[in-house]
């Protein structure tokens, strides 16, 4: 898994890791059932604490993107109807909006205005 972190990015590292994994899954680099590197391996490769990676993995598990299996590690969940891609793009849109001074509620209002 080829992920990079931007140390100048104001977002916490776990959010950056989660975003990078979302992107990789959304773009098809990882498909349903594919195993991800362990938190320790990924943390070592990125130069961050494994607990930071675990926090990102837990967030993605709660979103239904990843699943944890005892003894088998972390893998991409079977994602129905492109939900992972939409979640990933929604997070990216929110990040972009924040860079331009808009918040979550502003985005919701903009979506409500669409036909």
C-alpha positions as CSV (number, residue, x, y, z in Angstrom):
1,X,0.0,0.0,0.0
2,X,1.6,3.2,-1.1
3,X,0.3,6.0,1.1
4,X,1.9,9.4,1.9
5,X,1.1,11.9,4.6
6,X,1.4,15.6,4.3
7,X,3.0,17.0,7.5
8,X,1.8,20.5,6.6
9,X,-1.8,19.3,6.5
10,X,-3.6,20.6,9.5
11,X,-5.8,17.4,9.8
12,X,-4.8,14.9,12.4
13,X,-2.7,12.0,11.1
14,X,-5.4,9.4,11.7
15,X,-7.7,11.4,9.4
16,X,-5.1,11.6,6.7
17,X,-4.5,7.8,6.9
18,X,-8.2,7.1,6.8
19,X,-8.6,9.4,3.8
20,X,-5.7,7.7,1.9
21,X,-7.2,4.3,2.5
22,X,-10.7,5.5,1.5
23,X,-9.2,6.8,-1.7
24,X,-7.3,3.6,-2.4
25,X,-10.5,1.5,-1.9
26,X,-12.6,4.0,-3.9
27,X,-10.2,4.0,-6.8
28,X,-10.1,0.2,-6.9
29,X,-6.5,-0.3,-5.6
30,X,-8.1,-2.6,-3.0
31,X,-11.2,-4.6,-3.6
32,X,-13.6,-6.5,-1.3
33,X,-11.8,-9.2,0.6
34,X,-8.3,-7.8,0.0
35,X,-6.1,-7.7,3.1
36,X,-4.4,-4.5,4.2
37,X,-1.0,-4.3,5.8
38,X,-1.0,-4.5,9.6
39,X,-1.2,-1.3,11.6
40,X,2.4,-1.9,12.8
41,X,3.6,-2.4,9.2
42,X,1.8,0.6,7.8
43,X,2.8,2.8,10.8
44,X,6.4,1.8,10.3
45,X,6.3,2.6,6.6
46,X,4.7,6.0,7.3
47,X,6.8,6.8,10.3
48,X,3.9,7.1,12.6
49,X,2.6,5.2,15.7
50,X,0.7,2.0,15.0
51,X,-2.1,3.2,17.3
52,X,-2.6,6.2,14.9
53,X,-3.1,3.7,12.1
54,X,-5.5,1.6,14.3
55,X,-7.6,4.7,15.0
56,X,-7.9,5.2,11.2
57,X,-8.8,1.6,10.6
58,X,-11.4,1.7,13.4
59,X,-13.0,4.7,11.8
60,X,-13.1,2.9,8.4
61,X,-14.6,-0.2,10.1
62,X,-17.3,1.9,11.6
63,X,-18.1,3.3,8.1
64,X,-18.4,-0.2,6.8
65,X,-15.3,0.1,4.6
66,X,-13.0,-2.3,6.5
67,X,-13.7,-5.4,8.6
68,X,-11.5,-6.9,11.3
69,X,-11.1,-10.6,11.5
70,X,-9.4,-12.2,14.5
71,X,-6.3,-14.0,13.2
72,X,-6.8,-12.8,9.7
73,X,-6.1,-9.0,10.0
74,X,-7.9,-6.2,8.4
75,X,-9.5,-6.5,5.0
76,X,-11.8,-4.5,2.7
77,X,-15.5,-5.3,3.4
78,X,-17.9,-6.3,0.7
79,X,-19.2,-2.9,-0.2
80,X,-22.8,-2.8,-1.6
81,X,-23.8,-0.2,-4.2
82,X,-20.6,1.9,-4.3
83,X,-21.1,3.2,-0.8
84,X,-17.3,3.3,-0.1
85,X,-16.7,5.4,-3.1
86,X,-19.4,7.8,-2.0
87,X,-18.2,8.0,1.5
88,X,-14.6,8.6,0.3
89,X,-15.7,11.3,-2.1
90,X,-17.9,12.9,0.6
91,X,-14.9,13.1,3.0
92,X,-12.8,14.7,0.2
93,X,-15.5,17.2,-0.6
94,X,-15.7,18.1,3.1
95,X,-12.0,18.5,3.3
96,X,-12.0,20.8,0.2
97,X,-14.9,22.8,1.6
98,X,-13.0,23.3,4.9
99,X,-10.0,24.6,3.0
100,X,-12.3,27.2,1.4
101,X,-13.8,28.2,4.8
102,X,-17.1,26.2,4.5
103,X,-18.3,23.7,7.1
104,X,-20.4,20.5,7.1
105,X,-23.6,22.4,7.6
106,X,-22.8,24.7,4.7
107,X,-22.3,21.7,2.4
108,X,-25.6,20.2,3.6
109,X,-27.4,23.5,2.8
110,X,-25.8,23.5,-0.7
111,X,-27.0,20.0,-1.3
112,X,-30.5,20.9,-0.3
113,X,-30.5,23.7,-2.8
114,X,-29.7,21.3,-5.7
115,X,-32.6,20.2,-7.9
